């Protein structure tokens, strides 16, 4: 994979981040020159039938017997689901595509000027003529790459748009949509949209659109996941005690002293755990979501071989933390695993994170570390890396 590819046209990466990222949309014409579709609509349907890839169908005018607008069907599917689709106004979407067609990681690679932990997945939508998922907003940044055919995108950039949703639908669609910008994208063109910007994409003829989405965890999600790591912490297993309690007049009152004592137990316990946040985030942000399609890799070697070249799957996140200048160790994370490595290996760790192909020579220094060898064994067993 080649990180030197620039899909931003005349924009530099610095200009894009300063002027557009999370601020305003931009269309890049011919961002992916000579785009070559890797599959047909029939092959994409076959992928959904033969794997656990998360997928959905959206039918704008609905199907009998319900005949309701904007019907949604979720995977798994049957062949009848595909044969019953109408010839227009319908869309079929598949998420986590890079897991099931690894070579499509090349569509993610050009966006790695955004840190790897922020990149979520690659999705593809196939739409028949006038197919759409309706006017809506997303909570995350997205690059929309036109793979084949044409799609017209309408966008609302003003902040005072009507946010009212159509009631009673299985998907969140805006009740009113008055676009102030509009573009027709053809094969190889790309549209970037910041989070929460209303947009409406409509196929003009059958078309494929690829979406590179970015991870944007909610604070609630982070806190809940962090709290789940407290199960083994002694302070969180201690029970409240109140020796020396004095008689109170009304049994229904929670006295100020009790409130303060209970509050202190909570804040003291959390305060003691604050130093674990970086370690938690490293594991959490490197963890792969969903099922990992190992396929026939289980028959491969599960032991790291020093004299072997390896390749890494594009879904596998390998990240590191080097936050403390006084600490002589790096924190390395891969698919939720964590090890410590000496900072003398920093260059090797950086290359490990950046690259997807590893020669035996490039892994030579890391291979001398037992913790790294154990980690690599785990990644081989999980299908994240494999010998070539």
N, C-alpha and C positions, 0 to 999 in steps of 0.2 A: 504494500500500500504506500502511496506517495503523498506525504503531507505537504509537498510543495505546490500541489494543485490549488489554484485560486479560482473559486467559482463566483467571486464577487464582482466580476467584470472589471471596470475601471476603478472600483473602490478598493482601497487597501483594507486590511483587516482592522488596522487602527482606526481608520475613518468609519468603517462600519460600526465598530463598537462604540465610538464616540457619538455618532450622529443618528444611528438607527436602532441599535440593540435596545429592546424594551422601550422604545420611543415611538417609532413610526414605521410604516411598511415601506418596502422597496421591491421593485421588480428588476431582476437581472435577466436580460435577454441572452439566450444561447449560453447559459451558465454551464450546462453539460452538453458540450458540442458533440454532434454525431451520436446522440443517445441511442443505445441498442437495447431494445426490450429483451429481458432475460427469459420471459415466458409468455404464453398466450393466456387468454381468459380461461380456456379449458384446463390448462395446466395449473392455473391458480386455484380453480375449483377442485382439481385433483389433490392439491396440497392440503386444502381444508378438509377434504374427505379422508385423507390418509394419515393425517397428523393431528396433534393436539393444539395446533396453532389457534390462538384466540381470534375469532372472526365473527362478523355480523352482517346481516342483510338489512337494508333500509328501503322500503317500498313506499313511495310518496302517496300513491292513491289507494294503497291497500289491496288485499286479495280476499276473495270469498273464503269462508262465509261471513267474516267480520266486515269486510269492505270499509274498514276505518282508515282514515288518512294516516300516513307516516307510521306504518307497521314496522316493527323491528323483530328480526329472528336472530338468535344467538347460536353459535356452534355448540355441540356437534351437529352437522348437517347430514341429510340423505341426498341421494341423487335426485329424488323427486323435488327437493327444495330448489334445486337449480333449474330443472326442466320446467318448473311452474312459474318461474320469474317472467314478468312482462317484458316487452321489447323496448320499453322506455320508462323513464322516471324511476329507475331503481339503481341501487348502488350496493356493491359487495366489498367489504373491507377486511383486511387481515393485518393483525398486529404482530410485533416481534419477528418480522420477516427475516432479519439478519441471522436468527437462530436456525432457521430452516433452509435458507439459501445463503450459506456463509459468504459467497463471493459478493453478495450485495452489501457487505461491509464497506465496499468501495464507495458507496453513496454516503456513508457516514464519515469516512476518513477526512474529506475536505473541511469538515466543520469542527475538527479537533483543535482549532484555535480557541474554542470554548472548552473548559476543562472536562475531562472524560466523565467525572462524577455527575456532571450536569446533563449529559446526553442520556436520553431515555431509550427510545427504540425507533425502528424504521417500520412505517406502516404503508400499505398500498391500498388504494381504492380503485376498483374497476367499476365504471358507470356506463350504462347504456345511455342513449341519447336523452338529454334533459335530466339525467340522474343527478342526485344531490343528497346531501345529508341535512339540508335546510339551513336557514339563517340562524347562526348561533355564535357563541363566544367560547374560547378555550382558555384555561387557566395557565397556559404555558406558551413559551415561544415555539414557533414552528417554521421550518423551511418546506415549502410546497414545490416539488419538482415535477414538472409535466413530463411523463414518460412517453406517452403515445397519444395521438389525437389532440383535441382542443378542449379547454375548459375556461369558461368566463368567470372571473372572480369579481365580486362586488364587495366593497368594504366601506364601513362607517368609521371615519377617523375622529369625528367630533365626540366630545365627552358627554354631551347632553342628550344622547339618544334615548328613546323609550326602551326601558329594560323589561317591560312586561312580557311574560311568556304566554304562549298558547296553552290554555289549561287542558288537562286530560290526555296529554300525549306521553308516550313512553320515553321520549327524548326532549331535552330542553331547547325549544325553538322560540325565537323572538316573534312576538305578535305583529310588530311593525318593523319594516326594514326599508329605509330610504338611504341608499348608498350615496356617498359623495366622491368615491373614486371607483374606477372600473378598469379591468385589463382582460384581454384575451390572451391566454398562455398557450403556446404551441410546444411541440416536443423539444426538450432541452431547456426551456425557459423555467425560471424559478421566482417564487414570491416568498418574501419573508414577512411574517406577521408577528408583532409583539403580543404579549398576553392580554386577554380580555378585550380584544378588538373585534367587534362584530364583523362577520364575513359570511359570504354566501357564494359557493362555487357550483356552477351548473355546467354539465357536460354538453358540448355541441357535437353530437355524434358520439360513438363509443370512445372511451378514453381511459387511460391509466394515469393516476397521480400518486407519487410517492411523497411521504411526509416524514421528515426527520424532526421528532419531538424532543423536548427538553424537560428534564426532571425538575419539578418545583414543589418539594415537600411542604406540607402545611406545618405550622408550628405545633398544632395539636398532634399531628401524626408523629413528629419528632419527639415530643414530650412523652407521649404514650409508649412509643417504642423504647425510649430511654428508661422509663419507669419499669418496663418489663425485665430489665437487666438487674433490678434490685432484689430479685428473689433470694439470692444467696448472701445478701448483705445483712450482718447480724443486727445492725441498728434498726432495720425495717422489720425484724421479727420480734422485737421487744414489745411488751404490752404495757399499757398505761398503768401506773400505780399512783395511789393517793393516800399513803399512810399519813396519819395526823389530820385527817379530814375533820372539820368542825360541823356542827349541826347548822343546817340552813332552814329558813322559815318556809319557803315554798319549794316543793319537790319538782315543779315544772320549770324552774329557772336554771339556766346555765350560767354559773357565776363567772365573774371577770377572771378570777384566779384560775379557774378550770380552762377557760378559753385561752388564757396566756400559756398555761402549761401544755395544752394540746398543740397549740400553734408552734410553740418552741420545739416540741418533739419533731414536727414536720420540717420546720426550717433548718434545724440542726442536722437532721438526717440527710436532707438534700444538700446542705452546704458541704458535708463531708464527702459527698459523691460528685461534686462539681468537677473535680480533677479527672474524673473518668469520662467526661464528655468527649474529648478528642478521640479517645480509643473507641468509644461507642460510635461516633460519627464515621470514623474510618471503616469500621466493620459494616455499618448500616449502608453507607454510600457505595461500598464496593459490592454489596450483595446482589446477586442476580435475582430478578423477579421472575416468577412463573416457572414452569417446568423446563428442564434442560434436555433438549433432544439429543441424547447420547447416541442413539441409533446403533450402529455396529461397532462402536468404539470400545465396548466392554470386552471385546476379544483382543484388544491391543494390550501392550505391556502396561502394567500399572506401576512400574518402577522407573525412576529417573535414571537414564543412561547417559553417562558423561560424554561419550563420544558420538552422540546422536544429535542431529538437527531437529528442531521442534517448530511447530506453527501454533499460533494462538487464535482462538475463535474471536470474532469481532464483538460478541456479546460479553466476553469476559472482561470485567474491569479490574485493572491492576493499578493501584494508587499508593502514594506514600505521604507521610507527614514528616517534616523537618522543622518543627516549630521552635524548639528550644536550642538556642545556640550553645548553651553550656552542656547539653546532653550529648554524649558521644555515640548515640544510637539513632537510627532511623526506624520509623514505624512503617512497615510494609503491609498492605492489605490486598487481598485478592478473593473475590467472591465470598466475602464475609469472614475469611480466615485472617489471622494476624500473627506476624512474627516481628522480632526485633533484629536489626542487622547493624553492624558497625558502620559509622559514617565513612570509613575508608572505602566502602563499596558504593558510595553515593552515585558515582558515574554509571556503574553497572546497573544500579536500580533504576536510574533515569532512562537508560536504554531499554531496560525490561518493560517499563511502563509505556514508552513511546512506540516500540516496535511490535510487529505481529509475527515476524519470522526471526527465529533465533538459531544461529549457528552454534555448534558445539564450542567453538572458540569464544563466542560472545558470552556463553554461560559458564566459562571455565572458572572464573574467580568465585562466582556465586555458588558453584557446585561444590566448593570446598567447605561451605557452611552447612552444618547438619540441619539446622532449622529450615533453611531454604530447600534442601533436598526433600524434607518431609512435606513442606508446602507444595512443591512441584509434584510430588507423588499424588497428593490430594487433587490437584488440578487436572492431572492426567486421568484419574479415576472418574472425575466429574465431567470429563469431556471438554474441558476448557482449553487444554493444550494437547497436542498429539505429535508423535514422531513422524518425520517426513523423510 
